[in-house]
Amino acid sequence: MNNNVESIYFSLKKSIPKNIEILVVSKNQNVLSIEKLYKIGHRNFGENYIQEMIKKYKILPKDIRWHMIGKIQSNKLKYLTPFVHLIHSVQKIEHLRIINKLACKQGKIINCLLQIKICNEKSKSGITSKEADKILESESYKCMKNVNIIGLMGMASFIDLSKVHDEFYYLQKLYNIYKKKYGHYVLSMGMSRDYSIAIEYGSTLIRIGTSIFGKRSNR
């Protein structure tokens, strides 16, 4: 862990437009590293694994806004929905049905993003624009009262940085269509390696881990 995370965070925050939200990716980071940023006022943290997020939620202050950015596991959603702020990685109508049902029982509305596949790397998942249209236009989703899709998320190429501009441009075009049609207002794209490019293409939320904490240890 980088021991100077506070100054790195402030430097990052000063370097980006004020309207861009920083989601600190705290995957594989210990509680102390999160507390350092919490103490200087940061509240949005993202995790890839539900179990890891739950452990941190139990220990850390309850006004932290937790974001789920990893693969969704249907059987573990019930542990996540009581406290999650935003789920970035929805790819199936079935997941929305489960989230809606759980949120209904809890008397709340849970915001979600659809994860769009914008690159060809096998490690990056997501759905096509046609699949997203099918979800958004489905009667099933339209009848859901306790789940709300508020935007899109995408992960650009890691191996070939030359493709990133085209990938973010594609997601920006889709987002602008959905913004007009459905009132979407969150575009989650851009990570440590490419967030400056993502901002050029209209990202409203960047997911930053390595640039703040340094290289992560393996899980």
Accessible surface in RSA format (square Angstrom, percent):
REM  Atomic radii and reference values for relative SASA: ProtOr
REM  Chains: A
REM  Algorithm: Lee & Richards
REM  Probe-radius: 1.40
REM  Slices: 20
REM RES _ NUM      All-atoms   Total-Side   Main-Chain    Non-polar    All polar
REM                ABS   REL    ABS   REL    ABS   REL    ABS   REL    ABS   REL
RES MET A   1    92.55  47.9  24.05  15.9  68.50 163.1  29.02  24.7  63.54  84.2
RES ASN A   2    55.24  38.1  45.18  43.7  10.06  24.2  11.60  27.9  43.64  42.2
RES ASN A   3   117.95  81.3 100.26  96.9  17.70  42.6  29.27  70.4  88.68  85.7
RES ASN A   4    83.93  57.9  83.49  80.7   0.44   1.0  21.43  51.6  62.50  60.4
RES VAL A   5     0.00   0.0   0.00   0.0   0.00   0.0   0.00   0.0   0.00   0.0
RES GLU A   6    51.97  29.8  51.97  39.3   0.00   0.0  20.97  40.6  31.00  25.3
RES SER A   7    52.06  44.0  41.45  55.3  10.60  24.4  44.87  95.6   7.18  10.1
RES ILE A   8    47.52  27.0  44.23  32.9   3.29   7.9  47.04  33.9   0.48   1.3
RES TYR A   9     6.25   2.9   6.25   3.6   0.00   0.0   1.75   1.3   4.50   5.5
RES PHE A  10    86.94  43.5  86.91  53.8   0.03   0.1  86.91  52.7   0.03   0.1
RES SER A  11    70.84  59.9  61.91  82.6   8.93  20.6  28.43  60.5  42.41  59.4
RES LEU A  12    13.02   7.3   7.92   5.7   5.10  12.8  12.43   8.7   0.59   1.6
RES LYS A  13   111.26  54.3 104.00  63.8   7.26  17.3  58.77  52.9  52.49  55.9
RES LYS A  14   176.79  86.2 140.30  86.1  36.48  86.9  92.39  83.2  84.40  89.9
RES SER A  15    80.91  68.4  39.79  53.1  41.12  94.7  48.63 103.6  32.28  45.2
RES ILE A  16    13.28   7.6   4.36   3.3   8.92  21.5   6.53   4.7   6.75  18.3
RES PRO A  17    65.19  47.5  51.16  46.6  14.03  51.0  63.28  52.2   1.91  11.9
RES LYS A  18   216.07 105.4 178.04 109.2  38.03  90.5 129.12 116.2  86.95  92.6
RES ASN A  19   122.64  84.6  92.21  89.1  30.42  73.3  49.44 119.0  73.20  70.8
RES ILE A  20    16.93   9.6   7.11   5.3   9.83  23.7   7.52   5.4   9.42  25.6
RES GLU A  21    69.73  40.0  62.86  47.6   6.87  16.4  31.32  60.6  38.41  31.4
RES ILE A  22     9.50   5.4   4.60   3.4   4.90  11.8   4.60   3.3   4.90  13.3
RES LEU A  23     0.07   0.0   0.07   0.1   0.00   0.0   0.07   0.1   0.00   0.0
RES VAL A  24     0.00   0.0   0.00   0.0   0.00   0.0   0.00   0.0   0.00   0.0
RES VAL A  25    11.42   7.5  11.42  10.3   0.00   0.0  11.42   9.9   0.00   0.0
RES SER A  26     0.00   0.0   0.00   0.0   0.00   0.0   0.00   0.0   0.00   0.0
RES LYS A  27    48.10  23.5  48.10  29.5   0.00   0.0   6.70   6.0  41.40  44.1
RES ASN A  28    41.03  28.3  11.70  11.3  29.32  70.6  12.34  29.7  28.69  27.7
RES GLN A  29    16.00   8.9  11.37   8.3   4.63  11.0   1.34   2.9  14.66  11.1
RES ASN A  30    83.92  57.9  71.79  69.4  12.13  29.2  41.05  98.8  42.87  41.4
RES VAL A  31    35.29  23.2  33.76  30.6   1.53   3.7  33.76  29.3   1.53   4.2
RES LEU A  32    97.16  54.1  94.29  67.5   2.86   7.2  94.75  66.5   2.40   6.5
RES SER A  33     0.00   0.0   0.00   0.0   0.00   0.0   0.00   0.0   0.00   0.0
RES ILE A  34     0.00   0.0   0.00   0.0   0.00   0.0   0.00   0.0   0.00   0.0
RES GLU A  35    54.74  31.4  54.74  41.4   0.00   0.0   6.34  12.3  48.41  39.5
RES LYS A  36    42.38  20.7  39.92  24.5   2.46   5.8  27.60  24.8  14.78  15.7
RES LEU A  37     0.00   0.0   0.00   0.0   0.00   0.0   0.00   0.0   0.00   0.0
RES TYR A  38    42.57  19.9  41.07  23.4   1.50   3.9  24.64  18.5  17.93  22.1
RES LYS A  39   163.07  79.6 126.58  77.7  36.49  86.9  81.97  73.8  81.10  86.4
RES ILE A  40    54.49  31.0  27.68  20.6  26.80  64.6  36.24  26.1  18.25  49.5
RES GLY A  41    48.79  60.2   0.00   N/A  48.79  60.2  26.88  73.8  21.92  49.1
RES HIS A  42    10.72   5.9   7.69   5.3   3.04   7.8   6.56   6.8   4.16   4.8
RES ARG A  43    55.75  23.4  53.31  27.2   2.43   5.8  13.90  19.0  41.84  25.4
RES ASN A  44     9.19   6.3   9.19   8.9   0.00   0.0   0.00   0.0   9.19   8.9
RES PHE A  45     0.00   0.0   0.00   0.0   0.00   0.0   0.00   0.0   0.00   0.0
RES GLY A  46     0.00   0.0   0.00   N/A   0.00   0.0   0.00   0.0   0.00   0.0
RES GLU A  47     0.00   0.0   0.00   0.0   0.00   0.0   0.00   0.0   0.00   0.0
RES ASN A  48    40.49  27.9  36.99  35.7   3.50   8.4   1.70   4.1  38.79  37.5
RES TYR A  49    81.13  37.9  79.24  45.1   1.89   4.9  52.04  39.1  29.08  35.9
RES ILE A  50     2.13   1.2   0.43   0.3   1.70   4.1   0.43   0.3   1.70   4.6
RES GLN A  51    97.41  54.5  94.08  68.8   3.33   7.9  22.66  48.2  74.75  56.7
RES GLU A  52    21.36  12.3  18.85  14.3   2.51   6.0  17.91  34.6   3.45   2.8
RES MET A  53     0.00   0.0   0.00   0.0   0.00   0.0   0.00   0.0   0.00   0.0
RES ILE A  54    26.63  15.2  26.63  19.8   0.00   0.0  26.63  19.2   0.00   0.0
RES LYS A  55   139.80  68.2 136.96  84.0   2.84   6.8  81.02  72.9  58.78  62.6
RES LYS A  56    12.49   6.1  12.48   7.7   0.01   0.0  12.49  11.2   0.00   0.0
RES TYR A  57    59.43  27.7  59.08  33.6   0.35   0.9  27.25  20.5  32.18  39.7
RES LYS A  58   147.85  72.1 123.01  75.5  24.85  59.2  72.74  65.5  75.11  80.0
RES ILE A  59   118.17  67.2  87.29  65.0  30.88  74.4  91.73  66.1  26.44  71.8
RES LEU A  60     1.00   0.6   0.05   0.0   0.96   2.4   0.48   0.3   0.53   1.4
RES PRO A  61    48.88  35.6  36.53  33.3  12.35  44.9  48.34  39.9   0.55   3.4
RES LYS A  62   118.01  57.6  91.02  55.8  26.99  64.3  79.45  71.5  38.56  41.1
RES ASP A  63    76.11  53.3  59.84  59.6  16.27  38.5  47.21 111.1  28.90  28.8
RES ILE A  64     9.48   5.4   0.00   0.0   9.48  22.9   0.00   0.0   9.48  25.7
RES ARG A  65    93.80  39.4  91.99  46.9   1.81   4.3  27.65  37.8  66.15  40.1
RES TRP A  66     1.22   0.5   1.21   0.6   0.01   0.0   0.79   0.4   0.43   0.7
RES HIS A  67     1.90   1.0   1.90   1.3   0.00   0.0   1.90   2.0   0.00   0.0
RES MET A  68     0.57   0.3   0.57   0.4   0.00   0.0   0.57   0.5   0.00   0.0
RES ILE A  69    19.40  11.0  10.14   7.6   9.26  22.3  10.14   7.3   9.26  25.1
RES GLY A  70     6.39   7.9   0.00   N/A   6.39   7.9   6.39  17.5   0.00   0.0
RES LYS A  71   172.37  84.1 156.16  95.8  16.21  38.6 102.20  92.0  70.17  74.7
RES ILE A  72    10.83   6.2   1.31   1.0   9.53  23.0   1.31   0.9   9.53  25.9
RES GLN A  73    76.35  42.7  71.34  52.1   5.01  11.9  21.75  46.3  54.59  41.4
RES SER A  74    52.39  44.3  40.54  54.1  11.85  27.3  25.92  55.2  26.48  37.1
RES ASN A  75   108.80  75.0  91.56  88.5  17.24  41.5  49.58 119.3  59.22  57.2
RES LYS A  76    44.11  21.5  44.11  27.1   0.00   0.0  24.55  22.1  19.55  20.8
RES LEU A  77     0.07   0.0   0.07   0.1   0.00   0.0   0.07   0.1   0.00   0.0
RES LYS A  78   111.30  54.3 101.67  62.4   9.63  22.9  46.96  42.3  64.35  68.5
RES TYR A  79   115.73  54.0 106.55  60.6   9.18  23.9  76.89  57.8  38.84  47.9
RES LEU A  80     0.00   0.0   0.00   0.0   0.00   0.0   0.00   0.0   0.00   0.0
RES THR A  81     0.00   0.0   0.00   0.0   0.00   0.0   0.00   0.0   0.00   0.0
RES PRO A  82    73.25  53.4  51.23  46.7  22.03  80.1  52.89  43.7  20.37 126.6
RES PHE A  83    28.52  14.3   8.74   5.4  19.78  51.5  14.61   8.9  13.92  39.8
RES VAL A  84     8.70   5.7   0.00   0.0   8.70  21.0   0.00   0.0   8.70  23.6
RES HIS A  85    80.54  44.0  68.03  47.3  12.51  32.0  38.18  39.3  42.36  49.3
RES LEU A  86     7.12   4.0   7.12   5.1   0.00   0.0   7.12   5.0   0.00   0.0
RES ILE A  87     0.00   0.0   0.00   0.0   0.00   0.0   0.00   0.0   0.00   0.0
RES HIS A  88     0.00   0.0   0.00   0.0   0.00   0.0   0.00   0.0   0.00   0.0
RES SER A  89     2.83   2.4   0.72   1.0   2.12   4.9   0.72   1.5   2.12   3.0
RES VAL A  90     0.00   0.0   0.00   0.0   0.00   0.0   0.00   0.0   0.00   0.0
RES GLN A  91    41.35  23.1  34.55  25.2   6.80  16.2   8.86  18.9  32.49  24.6
RES LYS A  92   114.35  55.8 110.86  68.0   3.49   8.3  60.27  54.2  54.09  57.6
RES ILE A  93    29.48  16.8  27.65  20.6   1.84   4.4  27.65  19.9   1.84   5.0
RES GLU A  94    91.62  52.6  90.41  68.4   1.21   2.9  49.02  94.8  42.60  34.8
RES HIS A  95    16.69   9.1  16.69  11.6   0.00   0.0  10.61  10.9   6.08   7.1
RES LEU A  96     0.00   0.0   0.00   0.0   0.00   0.0   0.00   0.0   0.00   0.0
RES ARG A  97   109.68  46.0 103.45  52.7   6.23  14.8  50.41  68.9  59.27  35.9
RES ILE A  98    56.84  32.3  54.74  40.8   2.10   5.1  56.83  40.9   0.01   0.0
RES ILE A  99     0.00   0.0   0.00   0.0   0.00   0.0   0.00   0.0   0.00   0.0
RES ASN A 100    28.73  19.8  28.73  27.8   0.00   0.0   0.00   0.0  28.73  27.8
RES LYS A 101   129.28  63.1 125.17  76.8   4.11   9.8  71.54  64.4  57.74  61.5
RES LEU A 102    28.21  15.7  28.21  20.2   0.00   0.0  28.21  19.8   0.00   0.0
RES ALA A 103     0.00   0.0   0.00   0.0   0.00   0.0   0.00   0.0   0.00   0.0
RES CYS A 104    75.59  57.2  62.58  69.8  13.01  30.6   4.90  12.4  70.69  76.2
RES LYS A 105   154.73  75.5 113.61  69.7  41.12  97.9  80.16  72.2  74.57  79.4
RES GLN A 106    70.78  39.6  37.81  27.6  32.97  78.5  35.90  76.4  34.89  26.5
RES GLY A 107    67.44  83.2   0.00   N/A  67.44  83.2  34.69  95.2  32.76  73.4
RES LYS A 108    57.41  28.0  48.97  30.0   8.44  20.1  47.98  43.2   9.43  10.0
RES ILE A 109   111.76  63.6  87.26  65.0  24.49  59.0  87.26  62.8  24.49  66.5
RES ILE A 110     2.90   1.6   0.44   0.3   2.46   5.9   2.90   2.1   0.00   0.0
RES ASN A 111    41.53  28.6  40.53  39.2   0.99   2.4   0.37   0.9  41.15  39.8
RES CYS A 112     0.00   0.0   0.00   0.0   0.00   0.0   0.00   0.0   0.00   0.0
RES LEU A 113     0.00   0.0   0.00   0.0   0.00   0.0   0.00   0.0   0.00   0.0
RES LEU A 114     0.00   0.0   0.00   0.0   0.00   0.0   0.00   0.0   0.00   0.0
RES GLN A 115     7.16   4.0   7.16   5.2   0.00   0.0   0.00   0.0   7.16   5.4
RES ILE A 116     0.52   0.3   0.13   0.1   0.39   0.9   0.13   0.1   0.39   1.1
RES LYS A 117    75.56  36.9  60.26  37.0  15.30  36.4  57.97  52.2  17.60  18.7
RES ILE A 118    17.58  10.0   0.00   0.0  17.58  42.4   5.90   4.2  11.68  31.7
RES CYS A 119     7.46   5.6   0.00   0.0   7.46  17.5   5.48  13.9   1.97   2.1
RES ASN A 120   136.90  94.4 113.62 109.8  23.28  56.0  30.29  72.9 106.61 103.0
RES GLU A 121    27.78  15.9  20.85  15.8   6.92  16.5  24.05  46.5   3.73   3.0
RES LYS A 122   213.05 103.9 175.69 107.8  37.36  89.0 125.48 112.9  87.57  93.3
RES SER A 123    97.25  82.2  57.00  76.1  40.25  92.7  58.01 123.5  39.24  55.0
RES LYS A 124    19.15   9.3  17.80  10.9   1.35   3.2  17.85  16.1   1.29   1.4
RES SER A 125    59.92  50.6  50.67  67.6   9.26  21.3  40.98  87.3  18.94  26.5
RES GLY A 126    17.94  22.1   0.00   N/A  17.94  22.1   0.00   0.0  17.94  40.2
RES ILE A 127    11.92   6.8  11.40   8.5   0.52   1.3  11.92   8.6   0.00   0.0
RES THR A 128    74.04  52.7  70.86  71.8   3.19   7.6  71.07  95.5   2.97   4.5
RES SER A 129    29.72  25.1  29.35  39.2   0.37   0.8   5.80  12.4  23.91  33.5
RES LYS A 130   169.00  82.4 162.00  99.4   7.00  16.7 105.66  95.1  63.34  67.5
RES GLU A 131    83.77  48.1  81.44  61.6   2.33   5.6  31.43  60.8  52.35  42.7
RES ALA A 132     0.00   0.0   0.00   0.0   0.00   0.0   0.00   0.0   0.00   0.0
RES ASP A 133    58.35  40.9  58.04  57.8   0.30   0.7  21.79  51.3  36.55  36.5
RES LYS A 134   161.49  78.8 151.35  92.9  10.14  24.1 101.82  91.6  59.67  63.6
RES ILE A 135    13.30   7.6  12.02   9.0   1.28   3.1  13.30   9.6   0.00   0.0
RES LEU A 136     4.36   2.4   1.59   1.1   2.78   7.0   1.59   1.1   2.78   7.5
RES GLU A 137    71.87  41.3  60.09  45.5  11.78  28.0  35.59  68.8  36.28  29.6
RES SER A 138    29.25  24.7  19.71  26.3   9.54  22.0  29.25  62.3   0.00   0.0
RES GLU A 139   122.04  70.1 117.31  88.7   4.73  11.3  65.06 125.8  56.98  46.5
RES SER A 140    38.13  32.2  22.29  29.7  15.84  36.5  26.19  55.8  11.94  16.7
RES TYR A 141    30.98  14.5  29.17  16.6   1.81   4.7  19.86  14.9  11.12  13.7
RES LYS A 142   107.03  52.2  80.77  49.6  26.25  62.5  55.75  50.2  51.28  54.6
RES CYS A 143    86.55  65.5  70.68  78.8  15.87  37.3  27.21  68.9  59.34  64.0
RES MET A 144    20.54  10.6   6.82   4.5  13.72  32.7   7.73   6.6  12.81  17.0
RES LYS A 145   157.70  76.9 140.59  86.3  17.11  40.7  96.11  86.5  61.59  65.6
RES ASN A 146    23.85  16.4  23.85  23.0   0.00   0.0   0.00   0.0  23.85  23.1
RES VAL A 147     7.33   4.8   0.00   0.0   7.33  17.7   0.00   0.0   7.33  19.9
RES ASN A 148    62.98  43.4  62.95  60.8   0.03   0.1   6.99  16.8  55.99  54.1
RES ILE A 149     6.84   3.9   0.00   0.0   6.84  16.5   0.00   0.0   6.84  18.6
RES ILE A 150     9.89   5.6   8.25   6.1   1.63   3.9   9.89   7.1   0.00   0.0
RES GLY A 151     0.00   0.0   0.00   N/A   0.00   0.0   0.00   0.0   0.00   0.0
RES LEU A 152     0.00   0.0   0.00   0.0   0.00   0.0   0.00   0.0   0.00   0.0
RES MET A 153     1.20   0.6   1.20   0.8   0.00   0.0   1.20   1.0   0.00   0.0
RES GLY A 154     0.15   0.2   0.00   N/A   0.15   0.2   0.00   0.0   0.15   0.3
RES MET A 155    47.49  24.6  44.43  29.4   3.06   7.3  32.76  27.9  14.73  19.5
RES ALA A 156     2.93   2.7   0.00   0.0   2.93   6.7   0.00   0.0   2.93   7.8
RES SER A 157     4.03   3.4   2.78   3.7   1.25   2.9   0.64   1.4   3.39   4.8
RES PHE A 158   124.55  62.3 121.87  75.5   2.68   7.0 123.24  74.7   1.31   3.7
RES ILE A 159   144.33  82.1 119.30  88.9  25.03  60.3 123.62  89.0  20.71  56.2
RES ASP A 160    52.55  36.8  49.43  49.2   3.11   7.4  18.93  44.6  33.61  33.5
RES LEU A 161    71.80  40.0  65.88  47.1   5.92  14.9  66.10  46.4   5.70  15.3
RES SER A 162    88.23  74.6  56.69  75.7  31.54  72.7  55.13 117.4  33.10  46.4
RES LYS A 163    99.14  48.4  98.11  60.2   1.02   2.4  54.33  48.9  44.81  47.7
RES VAL A 164     0.00   0.0   0.00   0.0   0.00   0.0   0.00   0.0   0.00   0.0
RES HIS A 165    74.01  40.5  73.66  51.2   0.36   0.9  50.13  51.7  23.89  27.8
RES ASP A 166   106.53  74.6 101.13 100.7   5.40  12.8  27.68  65.1  78.85  78.6
RES GLU A 167    15.61   9.0  13.26  10.0   2.36   5.6  11.76  22.8   3.85   3.1
RES PHE A 168     0.79   0.4   0.79   0.5   0.00   0.0   0.79   0.5   0.00   0.0
RES TYR A 169   110.69  51.7 110.69  63.0   0.00   0.0  74.27  55.8  36.41  44.9
RES TYR A 170    90.00  42.0  89.47  50.9   0.53   1.4  77.26  58.1  12.74  15.7
RES LEU A 171     0.00   0.0   0.00   0.0   0.00   0.0   0.00   0.0   0.00   0.0
RES GLN A 172    41.63  23.3  41.63  30.4   0.00   0.0   3.23   6.9  38.40  29.1
RES LYS A 173   107.09  52.2 103.81  63.7   3.28   7.8  53.20  47.9  53.88  57.4
RES LEU A 174    14.13   7.9  12.47   8.9   1.66   4.2  13.64   9.6   0.49   1.3
RES TYR A 175    10.37   4.8  10.37   5.9   0.00   0.0   8.10   6.1   2.27   2.8
RES ASN A 176    65.65  45.3  64.47  62.3   1.18   2.8  19.67  47.3  45.98  44.4
RES ILE A 177    99.06  56.4  94.22  70.2   4.84  11.7  97.83  70.4   1.23   3.3
RES TYR A 178     2.67   1.2   2.67   1.5   0.00   0.0   2.67   2.0   0.00   0.0
RES LYS A 179   107.25  52.3 100.17  61.5   7.08  16.9  47.87  43.1  59.39  63.3
RES LYS A 180   187.51  91.5 149.85  91.9  37.66  89.7  99.80  89.8  87.72  93.4
RES LYS A 181   130.66  63.7  97.06  59.6  33.61  80.0  61.90  55.7  68.76  73.2
RES TYR A 182    66.52  31.1  32.14  18.3  34.38  89.5  39.70  29.8  26.82  33.1
RES GLY A 183    49.04  60.5   0.00   N/A  49.04  60.5  31.05  85.2  17.99  40.3
RES HIS A 184     3.07   1.7   1.27   0.9   1.80   4.6   0.79   0.8   2.28   2.6
RES TYR A 185   125.90  58.8 115.27  65.6  10.63  27.7  93.43  70.2  32.47  40.0
RES VAL A 186    17.25  11.4  17.25  15.6   0.00   0.0  17.25  15.0   0.00   0.0
RES LEU A 187     0.19   0.1   0.19   0.1   0.00   0.0   0.19   0.1   0.00   0.0
RES SER A 188     0.00   0.0   0.00   0.0   0.00   0.0   0.00   0.0   0.00   0.0
RES MET A 189     0.00   0.0   0.00   0.0   0.00   0.0   0.00   0.0   0.00   0.0
RES GLY A 190     1.76   2.2   0.00   N/A   1.76   2.2   0.44   1.2   1.32   3.0
RES MET A 191    54.19  28.1  54.19  35.9   0.00   0.0  32.05  27.2  22.14  29.3
RES SER A 192    27.96  23.6  15.29  20.4  12.67  29.2  14.67  31.2  13.30  18.6
RES ARG A 193   107.50  45.1  77.65  39.6  29.86  71.1  45.17  61.7  62.34  37.8
RES ASP A 194     6.23   4.4   5.59   5.6   0.64   1.5   0.68   1.6   5.55   5.5
RES TYR A 195    47.46  22.2  47.03  26.8   0.43   1.1  16.07  12.1  31.39  38.7
RES SER A 196    68.46  57.9  62.82  83.8   5.64  13.0  38.62  82.2  29.84  41.8
RES ILE A 197    21.92  12.5  21.92  16.3   0.00   0.0  21.92  15.8   0.00   0.0
RES ALA A 198     0.00   0.0   0.00   0.0   0.00   0.0   0.00   0.0   0.00   0.0
RES ILE A 199    35.50  20.2  24.85  18.5  10.65  25.7  24.85  17.9  10.65  28.9
RES GLU A 200   120.72  69.3  84.20  63.7  36.51  86.9  43.12  83.4  77.60  63.4
RES TYR A 201    43.70  20.4  43.70  24.9   0.00   0.0  18.60  14.0  25.09  30.9
RES GLY A 202    33.39  41.2   0.00   N/A  33.39  41.2  27.12  74.4   6.27  14.0
RES SER A 203     1.95   1.6   0.00   0.0   1.95   4.5   0.00   0.0   1.95   2.7
RES THR A 204    41.31  29.4  38.05  38.6   3.26   7.8  37.21  50.0   4.10   6.2
RES LEU A 205     3.13   1.7   3.13   2.2   0.00   0.0   3.13   2.2   0.00   0.0
RES ILE A 206     0.00   0.0   0.00   0.0   0.00   0.0   0.00   0.0   0.00   0.0
RES ARG A 207     6.12   2.6   4.68   2.4   1.44   3.4   0.22   0.3   5.91   3.6
RES ILE A 208     0.00   0.0   0.00   0.0   0.00   0.0   0.00   0.0   0.00   0.0
RES GLY A 209     3.31   4.1   0.00   N/A   3.31   4.1   0.34   0.9   2.97   6.6
RES THR A 210    61.28  43.6  56.74  57.5   4.55  10.8  38.51  51.7  22.77  34.4
RES SER A 211    48.47  41.0  25.86  34.5  22.61  52.1  23.83  50.7  24.64  34.5
RES ILE A 212     0.15   0.1   0.04   0.0   0.11   0.3   0.04   0.0   0.11   0.3
RES PHE A 213     2.93   1.5   0.14   0.1   2.80   7.3   0.14   0.1   2.80   8.0
RES GLY A 214    25.04  30.9   0.00   N/A  25.04  30.9  24.07  66.1   0.97   2.2
RES LYS A 215   194.84  95.1 164.39 100.9  30.46  72.5 107.06  96.4  87.78  93.5
RES ARG A 216    63.52  26.7  45.15  23.0  18.37  43.7  14.23  19.5  49.28  29.9
RES SER A 217    84.13  71.1  66.27  88.4  17.86  41.1  54.63 116.3  29.50  41.3
RES ASN A 218   149.05 102.8 121.13 117.1  27.92  67.2  32.34  77.8 116.71 112.8
RES ARG A 219   156.70  65.8  93.80  47.8  62.90 149.8  63.33  86.6  93.36  56.6
END  Absolute sums over single chains surface
CHAIN  1 A    11154.2       9181.7       1972.5       6101.4       5052.8
END  Absolute sums over all chains
TOTAL         11154.2       9181.7       1972.5       6101.4       5052.8
